[in-house]
Amino acid sequence: MRIAKPILLVGTPVGVIGGLNEAWHFSPGLAFLMAGLIGMMGFAIAGVVATVRREQAEEADRLAAEARPGDGEA
């Protein structure tokens, strides 16, 4: 994984750009649809990441509040 991960992180965007370029030569409309699909997938992934991070922060805040004795207790 030490070598594979950087290769994947560099090779994947290069391959996607190359694929969009070839799709543009074949059919510009197809390239536009492909770019739109890639953009929608990116927004979906970003939404999942944001939700997970927000829930982790809420959980950490809740655990920290429970660890403090005497806060909010009558």
N, C-alpha and C positions, 0 to 999 in steps of 0.2 A: 504493500500500500504506500510505502514511502515514495516510490517512483510513479505509481499508477495515478494517484490522486492529482498531482500537478498536471500530468498529461491529460487527464480527463477535464480538469478545470480550464485548460487552454484549448484542447482539441474540440470540445463540444461546441463552444461559441463559433470557432472557426468553421466547423462543419455546417452549423446552422446558417451562417452567413453565406457559405459557398452554395448550400442548397437553395437558399432564397435567390441567389444570383442566377443559378441555373434555371430555377423556376421562372424568373423574370424573362430569360431568353426564350423559354418554351411558351409561356403564357403570362403576361403581366397580371391578368386578373387572378390567376392561380397564386402568384406570388403575393398579391395583396391579401387574399384569403388566408394564406399560410402565415403571413406576418400578423394578421388579426388574431388567428388562433394562438400563436405564440404569445402575443400580448395578453390575451385573456387568461392563458395558463399562468403567466407571470403574476397577474393580479390575484388569481386564486391562491397561488403559493404564498404571495406576500400577505394575503388576508389570513391564511392559516398560521403563518409565523407570527403575525401581530397578535392574533388571538391567544396562541400558546404563551407568548411572552407576557401578555396582560394577565392571564390566569395565573401564571407562575408568580408574578409580582403580587397579586392579590393574596395568594396562598402564603407567600413569605410574610406579608404584612399581618395576616391573620395569626400565623404562628408566633410572630414577634409580639403581638398584642396579648396572646395567651401566656406567653412566657413572663410578661411583666406582672408581678403580683400587685393587687390593690387597685388596678385601673378599672374604674367603672363599677366596682363592687360596693354595695351599701352596707 
